């Protein structure tokens, strides 16, 4: 734990940026109101979150807001009955939002589809009925291995509607990574696509899914009979197993447009989402209907200052928590219009994202530092040629937003009039946790303060306070509604998140508090890499390397990268009879990408005779990093 750099040498950013008076005047939450909200949340946190819950619709209200007990065991809104899909769709089609655009989708080749809330509601109902016809029932898991298509949105909402649990696996993962996750969650059905378009190429997702369910050399083929629903996107020729594989379009064509919504307990699971920890196996984080929708709805409104006319675009893939919360559930709960784009941000030119902003009049733009840094490389002339006047707020998440990237975003995208917000949260938190609000004073590089109702702190490993300006560990002291309710099949790992520093949630991020109480997040404190905002354990990489016969030992560490924030560097001890040649280095790089997928970004491989170790045999990663 202590081998990562501390924050003592973190560069101090001295600038303070205040919101423009006009923006403050038009904000939903004014500075004085925000101050009162913070005071109310601190004085009566349960009353604060109960008020947030009352903004949504319930089939039965709660017996109490929060149960008693240790932090990981507490549950929100026991006794309540609800359904997040009802709140994301049905609630709106009973209002003037019925014919408002819910979803704008654009494919990489330029094709588009648009759905009003009424139209999206019908599509979700049709597919929900199709899932029921395939035998999916309340509590069953549905695997999702889809690119950024409208059907991804429909699938998630259809599962929620009938009480099934969706387990979304990012469509860039390899067959092995997909198989690991499917074997863990054991879905009744897998929804995938024939392929998708990315950077001018056709990616073949059905082929990957087929390999994932094939019997392994030493496996008992637990996935061999898994039915698949296949979305036809590219028209690629794919293998369809008789009686097991179904075309999505053929299934929904005959289904009714009405589907009764399942009445669920607030604590019923909504989704499993896999994230990397320090162990070699991915863990399925569990989120439930009631608490998740309350936390997401309240914090999405606060951070993005949502107006009825907004067009919201989160560039994240639906397969990540940023896509779940900020592309799908957050915007739809808020009744706004969300944008979904299939392809590469630079295809066919580096102005693709800015062109989309201009054409659809995007007003709220939410991305990752990696995406912004990638676009920065091509200069500011590309956004300068686009009309970005519709933008009124910019935000980033997934990894620390460095001051240089913040400045470029503020100047060249926001024209120095849009607030730029660095938002901290995690797969485990479900909702936004620490962030400036649109009316906040911003320090570039800082995530500012915890949102109302959230108690964040920076402590040492014993849970004690650290001096202002000194490095420590980011923790959350009290329960929040969207907190994960478990880790699928790994109760010990779930409890460990709350036991590392007793009595609090240990986020695993290094941070510091400045003299004004602003939080500055540096990065991970454990052996987890943040590559383009995606968490990948060093153990994931090492397991992939060691599966190659040429590798006897390996250690993987994170190294800074100007675009992706961090990449992996591997130190490999070869098995006998293998020579350290460039050809083998390329072979190992290909092997790891085949094992983990293109998300596995490795900046280099160094062959060594041995690895440095402590007296107890632990690898000295600090020495390798230096």
Wavefront OBJ file of the C-alpha trace (Angstrom):
o trace
v 0.000 0.000 0.000
v 2.857 2.363 0.827
v 4.735 1.791 -2.430
v 2.675 4.299 -4.421
v 3.880 7.922 -4.444
v 2.296 10.123 -1.801
v 0.770 13.491 -2.565
v 3.338 15.521 -0.642
v 4.966 16.633 -3.886
v 1.759 17.229 -5.832
v 2.003 20.522 -7.708
v -0.071 23.209 -6.050
v -2.526 24.860 -8.413
v -3.119 28.425 -7.264
v -5.841 29.614 -9.666
v -9.390 30.150 -8.484
v -12.151 30.377 -11.114
v -15.520 31.894 -10.244
v -18.701 31.244 -12.258
v -19.967 34.085 -14.432
v -22.696 36.181 -12.791
v -25.203 35.345 -15.533
v -24.710 31.623 -15.014
v -25.172 31.989 -11.262
v -28.329 34.030 -11.776
v -29.856 31.332 -13.999
v -28.729 28.305 -11.948
v -31.338 26.048 -10.361
v -29.365 25.984 -7.117
v -28.060 29.419 -6.076
v -25.042 29.789 -3.742
v -27.150 30.701 -0.701
v -29.570 27.854 -1.394
v -26.612 25.483 -1.725
v -25.291 26.619 1.638
v -28.692 25.991 3.224
v -28.901 22.582 1.558
v -25.506 21.567 2.943
v -26.504 22.678 6.432
v -29.792 20.765 6.228
v -28.072 17.616 4.953
v -25.493 17.779 7.726
v -28.072 18.381 10.455
v -30.550 15.740 9.248
v -28.987 13.438 6.608
v -31.856 10.942 6.626
v -34.391 13.727 6.229
v -32.350 15.102 3.339
v -32.336 11.786 1.469
v -35.991 11.137 2.284
v -36.808 14.450 0.630
v -34.789 13.311 -2.405
v -36.726 10.036 -2.523
v -40.053 11.871 -2.487
v -39.177 13.446 -5.854
v -39.640 10.014 -7.462
v -42.625 7.671 -7.693
v -43.060 4.602 -5.476
v -45.653 1.842 -5.449
v -45.294 1.724 -1.659
v -43.326 4.057 0.579
v -40.644 2.965 3.029
v -41.016 1.822 6.606
v -37.891 3.809 7.447
v -35.222 5.603 5.464
v -32.190 3.549 6.526
v -31.649 0.440 8.630
v -29.274 0.340 11.588
v -26.017 -1.586 11.882
v -22.458 -1.470 10.533
v -21.950 0.593 7.358
v -21.838 -2.272 4.810
v -24.982 -3.880 6.247
v -27.224 -0.826 6.221
v -29.997 -0.755 3.607
v -31.959 2.147 2.206
v -35.763 2.440 2.107
v -36.707 -0.980 3.559
v -40.321 -1.883 2.913
v -40.575 0.378 -0.143
v -41.714 -0.915 -3.552
v -40.492 0.687 -6.779
v -38.996 0.151 -10.233
v -36.312 2.362 -11.760
v -37.551 1.724 -15.315
v -40.971 3.056 -14.296
v -39.333 6.240 -13.046
v -37.124 6.567 -16.130
v -39.968 6.113 -18.660
v -43.564 5.619 -17.429
v -43.350 8.621 -15.112
v -42.510 10.864 -18.074
v -45.083 9.654 -20.563
v -47.763 10.838 -18.146
v -46.404 14.391 -18.544
v -45.582 16.767 -21.433
v -42.274 14.884 -21.684
v -44.162 12.113 -23.498
v -43.189 13.416 -26.944
v -39.839 14.880 -25.890
v -36.708 13.268 -27.317
v -35.303 10.774 -24.849
v -32.446 9.404 -26.967
v -30.435 10.646 -29.936
v -28.130 7.990 -31.368
v -25.480 8.389 -34.046
v -23.513 5.575 -35.630
v -19.940 5.989 -36.754
v -20.891 5.828 -40.475
v -23.290 8.759 -39.866
v -26.638 6.951 -39.555
v -28.917 8.198 -36.790
v -31.928 7.114 -34.764
v -34.069 9.174 -32.408
v -36.623 8.078 -29.802
v -39.130 10.107 -27.845
v -39.948 8.964 -24.319
v -43.135 7.420 -25.703
v -41.276 5.568 -28.468
v -38.518 4.368 -26.147
v -41.155 3.146 -23.688
v -42.745 1.017 -26.419
v -39.399 -0.425 -27.531
v -38.537 -1.339 -23.950
v -41.930 -2.995 -23.475
v -41.511 -5.069 -26.613
v -38.106 -6.367 -25.615
v -39.211 -6.925 -22.014
v -41.981 -9.176 -23.361
v -39.445 -10.955 -25.573
v -37.182 -11.624 -22.598
v -40.117 -13.063 -20.679
v -40.928 -15.294 -23.645
v -37.330 -16.567 -23.499
v -37.923 -17.566 -19.883
v -36.334 -14.619 -18.097
v -38.014 -13.949 -14.776
v -37.609 -11.638 -11.798
v -34.182 -12.100 -10.223
v -32.660 -13.785 -13.298
v -29.463 -12.342 -14.752
v -29.215 -11.156 -18.363
v -25.724 -10.764 -19.805
v -25.176 -7.762 -22.071
v -22.242 -7.609 -24.496
v -23.281 -4.734 -26.725
v -21.595 -1.706 -28.253
v -23.093 1.775 -27.930
v -26.378 1.075 -29.738
v -29.960 2.055 -28.856
v -30.571 -1.629 -28.142
v -28.108 -1.376 -25.246
v -30.351 1.242 -23.625
v -33.467 -0.787 -24.418
v -31.961 -3.981 -22.983
v -30.985 -2.409 -19.672
v -34.403 -0.803 -19.195
v -36.251 -3.940 -20.322
v -34.369 -6.003 -17.736
v -35.160 -3.466 -15.021
v -38.813 -3.410 -16.063
v -39.314 -7.135 -15.476
v -37.063 -7.341 -12.426
v -34.184 -9.099 -14.184
v -30.604 -8.079 -13.332
v -28.453 -6.851 -16.204
v -24.729 -7.628 -16.203
v -23.141 -5.405 -18.850
v -19.684 -6.361 -20.106
v -17.808 -3.730 -22.118
v -17.870 -4.776 -25.775
v -14.121 -4.204 -26.131
v -13.269 -7.079 -23.802
v -11.843 -10.322 -25.140
v -13.608 -13.685 -25.228
v -11.688 -14.821 -22.141
v -12.591 -11.689 -20.168
v -16.229 -12.048 -21.234
v -16.262 -15.733 -20.260
v -14.852 -14.952 -16.783
v -17.675 -12.519 -16.119
v -20.410 -14.735 -17.561
v -19.251 -17.700 -15.518
v -19.458 -15.514 -12.434
v -22.954 -14.072 -12.962
v -24.466 -17.112 -14.798
v -26.962 -15.285 -17.023
v -30.058 -16.928 -18.447
v -29.607 -15.063 -21.763
v -26.808 -13.072 -23.408
v -27.656 -10.062 -25.593
v -25.003 -9.140 -28.152
v -24.652 -7.790 -31.718
v -23.251 -9.121 -34.953
v -20.737 -6.275 -34.806
v -20.214 -2.536 -34.691
v -18.176 0.201 -36.347
v -15.069 1.596 -34.681
v -12.370 3.759 -36.259
v -13.484 2.733 -39.746
v -13.341 -0.975 -38.936
v -16.023 -3.576 -38.289
v -15.723 -5.247 -34.883
v -17.283 -8.725 -34.720
v -18.930 -9.078 -31.307
v -20.937 -12.240 -32.003
v -17.727 -14.069 -32.906
v -16.217 -13.029 -29.565
v -19.364 -14.124 -27.727
v -19.268 -17.497 -29.507
v -15.687 -18.068 -28.359
v -16.621 -17.048 -24.832
v -19.260 -19.756 -24.484
v -17.190 -22.496 -26.129
v -16.006 -25.265 -23.772
v -12.471 -24.618 -22.542
v -9.723 -27.279 -22.490
v -10.203 -27.924 -18.769
v -13.727 -26.544 -18.220
v -17.054 -28.269 -17.864
v -18.708 -25.971 -20.447
v -21.088 -24.143 -18.077
v -21.969 -21.631 -20.830
v -22.298 -24.007 -23.775
v -26.106 -23.851 -23.875
v -26.418 -20.114 -23.183
v -29.061 -18.588 -25.495
v -28.116 -15.378 -27.294
v -30.150 -12.504 -28.665
v -28.253 -10.892 -31.542
v -28.768 -7.331 -32.752
v -28.168 -6.941 -36.484
v -25.934 -3.897 -36.843
v -23.299 -4.424 -39.557
v -24.858 -7.249 -41.562
v -21.766 -9.389 -40.968
v -22.150 -13.104 -41.604
v -22.302 -14.746 -38.175
v -22.945 -18.217 -36.843
v -26.446 -18.694 -35.376
v -27.043 -21.833 -33.296
v -30.403 -23.425 -34.027
v -32.789 -23.125 -31.091
v -30.344 -21.054 -29.042
v -29.590 -17.882 -31.003
v -32.296 -15.380 -31.961
v -32.236 -12.213 -34.018
v -33.326 -9.277 -31.887
v -35.503 -7.802 -34.638
v -37.387 -11.060 -35.182
v -38.081 -11.411 -31.465
v -39.496 -7.935 -30.898
v -41.411 -7.699 -34.173
v -44.348 -9.725 -32.896
v -44.348 -8.524 -29.312
v -47.001 -6.317 -27.723
v -46.271 -2.659 -27.004
v -47.524 -2.988 -23.432
v -45.723 -4.827 -20.669
v -46.711 -4.708 -17.002
v -43.941 -3.359 -14.803
v -42.639 -5.615 -12.047
v -43.185 -4.218 -8.551
v -39.871 -4.638 -6.756
v -38.507 -4.146 -3.290
v -36.173 -1.172 -2.991
v -33.293 -3.548 -2.228
v -33.850 -5.856 -5.217
v -30.753 -5.942 -7.460
v -30.776 -3.802 -10.592
v -27.392 -4.630 -12.132
v -24.026 -6.297 -11.677
v -21.082 -4.337 -13.053
v -17.575 -5.756 -13.076
v -14.613 -3.763 -11.860
v -11.006 -4.558 -11.088
v -9.602 -4.675 -7.606
v -6.176 -5.755 -6.433
v -7.088 -9.431 -6.969
v -6.794 -11.174 -10.307
v -10.509 -11.844 -10.674
v -12.984 -9.132 -11.635
v -15.692 -8.501 -9.062
v -19.362 -7.944 -9.861
v -20.509 -4.877 -7.930
v -24.217 -5.064 -7.065
v -26.543 -2.048 -7.209
v -30.232 -2.071 -6.333
v -33.315 -0.250 -7.624
v -34.348 2.049 -4.778
v -31.207 3.597 -3.360
v -29.452 3.808 -6.714
v -32.276 5.727 -8.382
v -32.594 8.175 -5.466
v -28.864 8.940 -5.326
v -28.459 9.179 -9.088
v -31.543 11.373 -9.578
v -30.564 13.870 -6.864
v -26.859 14.195 -7.705
v -27.382 14.242 -11.487
v -29.745 17.206 -11.105
v -27.358 19.031 -8.789
v -24.135 18.583 -10.733
v -25.582 19.273 -14.180
v -28.107 21.987 -13.253
v -30.600 20.254 -15.566
v -33.011 22.447 -17.549
v -36.011 21.278 -19.653
v -34.265 22.303 -22.891
v -30.946 20.531 -22.252
v -29.329 18.026 -24.570
v -26.970 15.903 -22.487
v -24.028 13.949 -23.849
v -21.823 11.636 -21.829
v -19.209 10.170 -24.190
v -18.666 7.056 -22.041
v -19.556 3.584 -23.297
v -22.711 2.084 -21.727
v -20.601 -0.821 -20.450
v -19.012 1.278 -17.694
v -20.576 2.852 -14.594
v -20.205 6.257 -16.244
v -22.379 4.956 -19.070
v -24.908 3.352 -16.731
v -25.358 6.416 -14.531
v -24.541 9.343 -16.798
v -25.599 8.100 -20.249
v -28.738 6.147 -19.406
v -30.271 6.182 -15.928
v -29.295 9.704 -14.847
v -30.556 11.601 -17.920
v -33.724 9.506 -18.265
v -34.621 9.846 -14.588
v -34.146 13.599 -15.033
v -36.387 13.653 -18.123
v -33.710 15.119 -20.352
v -32.421 14.100 -23.799
v -29.341 11.888 -23.856
v -26.938 11.408 -26.779
v -25.229 8.106 -27.597
v -22.422 7.778 -30.174
v -21.153 4.468 -31.484
v -17.711 5.199 -32.843
v -14.228 6.574 -32.312
v -13.942 10.237 -31.261
v -11.439 10.953 -34.067
v -13.208 9.215 -36.928
v -13.080 10.235 -39.698
v -11.484 13.484 -38.418
v -10.579 14.927 -35.018
v -13.605 17.236 -35.162
v -16.180 14.403 -34.922
v -17.223 15.113 -31.322
v -17.464 18.869 -31.877
v -19.480 18.252 -35.029
v -21.963 16.183 -32.991
v -22.199 18.946 -30.371
v -22.956 21.480 -33.102
v -25.534 19.394 -35.002
v -27.609 18.366 -31.986
v -27.145 21.499 -29.917
v -25.549 19.651 -26.987
v -25.643 21.838 -23.882
v -24.180 19.521 -21.210
v -20.968 17.710 -22.218
v -19.453 15.033 -19.960
v -16.308 13.137 -20.933
v -13.056 11.692 -19.608
v -9.637 13.329 -19.340
v -8.229 10.721 -21.728
v -10.730 11.667 -24.436
v -10.012 15.372 -23.949
v -6.239 14.862 -23.981
v -6.559 12.809 -27.168
v -8.392 15.692 -28.855
v -5.926 18.239 -27.463
v -3.140 16.628 -29.488
v -4.776 17.807 -32.718
v -4.845 21.439 -31.623
v -7.655 23.892 -30.976
v -8.365 24.620 -34.640
v -10.823 21.713 -34.872
v -13.187 22.898 -32.117
v -12.642 26.468 -33.343
v -14.311 25.559 -36.651
v -17.422 24.203 -34.903
v -20.271 26.206 -33.425
v -20.103 25.238 -29.752
v -22.303 28.084 -28.533
v -24.983 25.627 -27.327
v -22.650 24.358 -24.588
v -23.286 25.740 -21.128
v -21.555 23.229 -18.828
v -18.573 20.860 -19.180
v -17.602 18.028 -16.864
v -15.117 15.183 -16.589
v -14.722 11.988 -14.563
v -12.991 8.615 -14.497
v -9.512 9.836 -13.574
v -7.968 13.042 -12.214
v -8.444 16.040 -14.516
v -5.073 17.766 -14.589
v -4.951 21.592 -14.674
v -3.549 21.698 -18.221
v -6.426 19.642 -19.607
v -8.913 21.618 -17.494
v -7.560 24.855 -18.980
v -7.800 23.617 -22.581
v -11.367 22.442 -22.032
v -12.327 25.740 -20.387
v -10.712 27.936 -23.031
v -11.182 26.134 -26.323
v -14.432 24.222 -25.735
v -16.219 26.378 -23.183
v -14.947 29.713 -24.511
v -14.164 30.633 -20.879
v -17.880 30.964 -20.104
v -18.834 27.362 -19.249
v -18.129 25.927 -15.789
v -15.754 22.946 -15.964
v -16.452 20.366 -13.255
v -14.193 17.498 -12.174
v -16.531 14.869 -10.708
v -15.270 12.057 -8.445
v -17.207 8.832 -8.008
v -16.768 5.097 -8.625
v -18.505 1.947 -9.765
v -18.979 1.148 -6.081
v -20.568 4.520 -5.234
v -23.090 4.438 -8.099
v -23.771 8.176 -7.909
v -21.682 11.342 -8.025
v -19.952 11.907 -4.666
v -17.441 14.771 -4.728
v -17.694 17.602 -7.224
v -17.908 21.335 -7.673
v -21.427 22.483 -8.501
v -22.065 24.885 -11.382
v -22.155 27.864 -8.958
v -19.036 26.752 -7.064
v -15.664 28.441 -6.978
v -13.415 26.046 -8.906
v -9.737 25.254 -8.480
v -8.458 23.527 -11.657
v -7.292 20.040 -10.712
v -9.498 19.737 -7.622
v -12.790 17.870 -7.250
v -13.780 20.487 -4.633
v -16.086 19.293 -1.833
v -18.400 16.376 -1.206
v -21.937 16.871 -2.466
v -24.677 17.566 0.102
v -25.519 14.407 2.027
v -22.080 12.869 1.390
v -19.299 12.928 4.000
v -15.888 12.556 2.351
v -12.579 12.857 4.189
v -8.841 12.262 3.764
v -7.241 10.104 6.457
v -4.212 7.974 7.217
v -4.383 4.169 7.243
v -5.466 4.174 10.875
v -8.389 6.455 10.047
v -6.784 9.447 11.720
v -6.703 12.971 10.273
v -3.851 14.187 8.083
v -2.445 17.684 8.003
v -3.938 20.027 5.426
v -1.888 19.762 2.278
v -0.494 16.337 3.161
v -1.307 13.113 1.326
v -3.767 10.548 2.627
v -6.539 8.190 1.583
v -9.992 9.228 0.396
v -12.827 7.732 2.452
v -16.601 8.146 2.769
v -17.704 8.275 6.395
v -21.470 7.731 6.220
v -23.932 5.719 4.060
v -25.210 7.159 0.787
v -28.295 5.896 -1.113
v -26.572 4.578 -4.241
v -23.892 2.638 -2.350
v -23.218 -0.850 -3.642
v -25.132 -3.508 -1.748
v -22.634 -6.307 -2.309
v -20.057 -7.953 -4.541
v -21.492 -10.962 -6.332
v -20.269 -14.133 -4.628
v -17.501 -12.301 -2.762
v -18.849 -11.188 0.585
v -15.357 -10.938 2.080
v -14.223 -8.571 -0.686
v -17.338 -6.463 -0.127
v -16.706 -6.151 3.603
v -13.025 -5.435 2.995
v -14.020 -2.165 1.298
v -15.380 -1.033 4.671
v -12.770 -2.663 6.921
v -9.523 -1.372 5.387
v -10.050 1.723 7.515
v -12.614 0.598 10.123
v -16.034 2.180 10.006
v -15.722 3.982 6.666
v -15.755 3.195 2.947
v -12.148 3.043 1.690
v -12.108 4.313 -1.897
v -8.552 3.228 -2.702
v -7.578 6.689 -4.011
v -4.762 8.929 -2.802
v -5.876 12.477 -2.085
v -5.166 15.588 -0.048
v -7.228 18.341 1.568
v -6.124 21.920 1.013
v -6.505 24.840 3.384
v -10.030 25.562 2.042
v -11.216 21.985 2.492
v -11.015 21.217 -1.241
v -10.120 17.635 -2.163
v -7.377 16.894 -4.688
v -7.346 13.308 -5.991
v -4.006 11.983 -7.247
v -4.819 8.424 -8.319
v -4.999 4.869 -7.051
v -3.255 3.790 -3.854
v -3.471 0.068 -4.593
v -2.256 -2.127 -7.422
v -4.987 -0.970 -9.763
v -4.220 1.028 -12.896
v -6.407 3.811 -14.233
v -6.010 3.470 -17.995
v -8.182 5.959 -19.868
v -10.389 6.113 -16.800
v -10.906 2.330 -16.688
v -9.719 0.358 -13.681
v -7.585 -2.704 -14.469
v -5.741 -4.596 -11.749
v -2.039 -5.290 -12.225
v -2.979 -8.863 -11.313
v -5.207 -8.995 -14.423
v -2.197 -8.163 -16.595
v 0.104 -10.534 -14.733
v -2.352 -13.414 -15.048
v -2.537 -12.800 -18.810
v 1.265 -12.713 -19.163
v 1.882 -15.822 -17.073
v -0.537 -17.825 -19.226
v 2.031 -17.604 -22.052
v 4.592 -20.452 -21.910
v 7.523 -18.065 -22.418
v 6.846 -16.210 -19.160
v 8.258 -17.594 -15.915
v 7.668 -14.511 -13.768
v 6.198 -11.086 -14.382
v 5.510 -7.846 -12.537
v 3.350 -5.080 -13.981
v 3.404 -1.491 -12.764
v 1.662 1.681 -13.829
v 3.598 4.447 -15.562
v 2.367 7.968 -16.375
v 1.048 8.562 -19.877
v 0.346 12.033 -21.328
v -2.862 10.893 -23.050
v -4.324 7.937 -21.149
v -3.188 9.098 -17.719
v -1.548 5.764 -16.998
v -0.430 2.692 -18.908
v 1.062 -0.647 -17.924
v 4.721 -1.575 -18.128
v 5.723 -5.221 -17.735
v 8.955 -6.693 -16.371
v 9.267 -10.276 -17.577
v 11.535 -13.129 -16.524
v 11.580 -15.660 -19.358
v 11.295 -19.399 -19.036
v 14.283 -21.520 -20.117
v 14.850 -21.867 -23.874
v 13.219 -18.503 -24.682
v 15.361 -15.609 -25.909
v 14.553 -11.906 -25.230
v 13.953 -10.880 -28.815
v 11.722 -8.173 -30.281
v 9.671 -10.854 -32.028
v 8.825 -12.423 -28.652
v 8.033 -8.991 -27.208
v 5.471 -8.405 -29.975
v 4.088 -11.904 -29.488
v 3.540 -11.236 -25.777
v 1.829 -7.917 -26.492
v -0.565 -9.656 -28.900
v -1.153 -12.451 -26.388
v -2.132 -10.083 -23.578
v -4.458 -8.126 -25.867
v -6.105 -11.399 -26.893
v -6.490 -12.342 -23.215
v -7.866 -9.005 -21.984
v -8.984 -7.115 -25.094
v -7.819 -3.764 -26.521
v -8.428 -2.098 -23.170
v -5.081 -3.616 -22.081
v -2.679 -0.797 -22.985
v 0.966 -1.763 -22.422
v 3.623 0.880 -23.005
v 6.500 -1.585 -22.994
v 7.995 -4.911 -21.930
v 11.395 -5.185 -20.273
v 13.081 -8.592 -20.073
v 15.016 -9.223 -16.856
v 17.046 -12.014 -15.302
v 15.124 -11.611 -12.017
v 12.703 -9.314 -10.213
v 13.727 -7.221 -7.182
v 12.181 -8.503 -3.963
v 11.977 -7.711 -0.284
v 13.371 -10.084 2.344
v 9.917 -11.664 2.635
v 9.757 -12.270 -1.100
v 7.407 -9.427 -2.081
v 8.181 -7.783 -5.423
v 9.642 -4.297 -4.990
v 7.338 -2.459 -7.385
v 8.692 0.893 -6.268
v 12.118 -0.071 -7.614
v 10.592 -1.177 -10.910
v 8.670 2.092 -11.260
v 11.776 4.162 -10.694
l 1 2 3 4 5 6 7 8 9 10 11 12 13 14 15 16 17 18 19 20 21 22 23 24 25 26 27 28 29 30 31 32 33 34 35 36 37 38 39 40 41 42 43 44 45 46 47 48 49 50 51 52 53 54 55 56 57 58 59 60 61 62 63 64 65 66 67 68 69 70 71 72 73 74 75 76 77 78 79 80 81 82 83 84 85 86 87 88 89 90 91 92 93 94 95 96 97 98 99 100 101 102 103 104 105 106 107 108 109 110 111 112 113 114 115 116 117 118 119 120 121 122 123 124 125 126 127 128 129 130 131 132 133 134 135 136 137 138 139 140 141 142 143 144 145 146 147 148 149 150 151 152 153 154 155 156 157 158 159 160 161 162 163 164 165 166 167 168 169 170 171 172 173 174 175 176 177 178 179 180 181 182 183 184 185 186 187 188 189 190 191 192 193 194 195 196 197 198 199 200 201 202 203 204 205 206 207 208 209 210 211 212 213 214 215 216 217 218 219 220 221 222 223 224 225 226 227 228 229 230 231 232 233 234 235 236 237 238 239 240 241 242 243 244 245 246 247 248 249 250 251 252 253 254 255 256 257 258 259 260 261 262 263 264 265 266 267 268 269 270 271 272 273 274 275 276 277 278 279 280 281 282 283 284 285 286 287 288 289 290 291 292 293 294 295 296 297 298 299 300 301 302 303 304 305 306 307 308 309 310 311 312 313 314 315 316 317 318 319 320 321 322 323 324 325 326 327 328 329 330 331 332 333 334 335 336 337 338 339 340 341 342 343 344 345 346 347 348 349 350 351 352 353 354 355 356 357 358 359 360 361 362 363 364 365 366 367 368 369 370 371 372 373 374 375 376 377 378 379 380 381 382 383 384 385 386 387 388 389 390 391 392 393 394 395 396 397 398 399 400 401 402 403 404 405 406 407 408 409 410 411 412 413 414 415 416 417 418 419 420 421 422 423 424 425 426 427 428 429 430 431 432 433 434 435 436 437 438 439 440 441 442 443 444 445 446 447 448 449 450 451 452 453 454 455 456 457 458 459 460 461 462 463 464 465 466 467 468 469 470 471 472 473 474 475 476 477 478 479 480 481 482 483 484 485 486 487 488 489 490 491 492 493 494 495 496 497 498 499 500 501 502 503 504 505 506 507 508 509 510 511 512 513 514 515 516 517 518 519 520 521 522 523 524 525 526 527 528 529 530 531 532 533 534 535 536 537 538 539 540 541 542 543 544 545 546 547 548 549 550 551 552 553 554 555 556 557 558 559 560 561 562 563 564 565 566 567 568 569 570 571 572 573 574 575 576 577 578 579 580 581 582 583 584 585 586 587 588 589 590 591 592 593 594 595 596 597 598 599 600 601 602 603 604 605 606 607 608 609 610 611 612 613 614 615 616 617 618 619 620 621 622 623 624 625 626
